[in-house]
Amino acid sequence: MDYETMNRTKKTILILSAFLLMAFTAAQADVIVLQTTPIGSNTVDWSSIGLPVGTQLHAFVGFSADGDTATVSVANPISNKGEIIQQSTNWNGNFMPGEYGIWTRNNGPLTVSFGNSYNFIGAFFEQNVFGPFTASLSVYTGSTLLGTVTLAGNSQPSPGTAIFIGALDKTGPNITKVIFSETAGASQKDFAIATMYLGVPSRARWFCWGPACWAWLVSLAAARTGNRIIHFASSYKGRHERRPLCGIFRSARAEIPRDSQAATPSSS
């Protein structure tokens, strides 16, 4: 291959690489999109933390309606504290009357991580200082940034008028962590979020209701393993209800001495 041919080949490769990079960037730009209204009914009500209004900690753990964890924390160091708020109690802004939230106490940004991954995350947002602001929501899968959306708002003492900022991942349930912040406003580290909404999770939680399902699982396990059923049926406690969760734990026959006179284990 002569010099001229090699030069043409290099130019062609560079042009193709630039084209592919632009196409990839354009595609990625549409993956994470702004959502300004809630989706679904899987909410994180911050009253699920179970601590009194006004409690100040660096991090809190709340629970979604379907039982997932939502761990929220203000910016480091750990000496920085956030606060549990309630509209019309210790917060007089534009959240719904009685609605719970988490206030950064001027220690933003605010990070929330989840047990599952989701295709959508969002929350109601308000700056502590009255006036215009721009909220920002960055979404991650692990430590990898997927994208960022922004939304302008106006903080006022008008309950029920808070903006909702959310991010939708068009490719599927990849979001495991989000960071709320501000890009414009009078006090960009001083804000609060209220009720959060979580979209479609990465995996379905399998629940089994009723004696018929339990009996089927017991018979299936016994038929396949020949093992003694030593415990059957536990429970899962979600935010609003207590639901039966089928669970089977077994002990191999080899683990039980042949001369054992142990009574037949009871169900619990």
Beta strands, then each sheet from edge to edge (+ up, - down):
strand 1: 32-35
strand 2: 42-44
strand 3: 56-57
strand 4: 59-63
strand 5: 69-74
strand 6: 82-86
strand 7: 100-103
strand 8: 110-118
strand 9: 120-127
strand 10: 131-141
strand 11: 144-155
strand 12: 163-169
strand 13: 175-185
strand 14: 191-198
strand 15: 228-237
strand 16: 242-251
sheet 1: 1+ 12- 9+ 14- 2+
sheet 2: 1+ 12- 9+ 14- 7+ 6- 3+
sheet 3: 4+ 5- 8+ 13- 10+ 11-
sheet 4: 15+ 16-
end
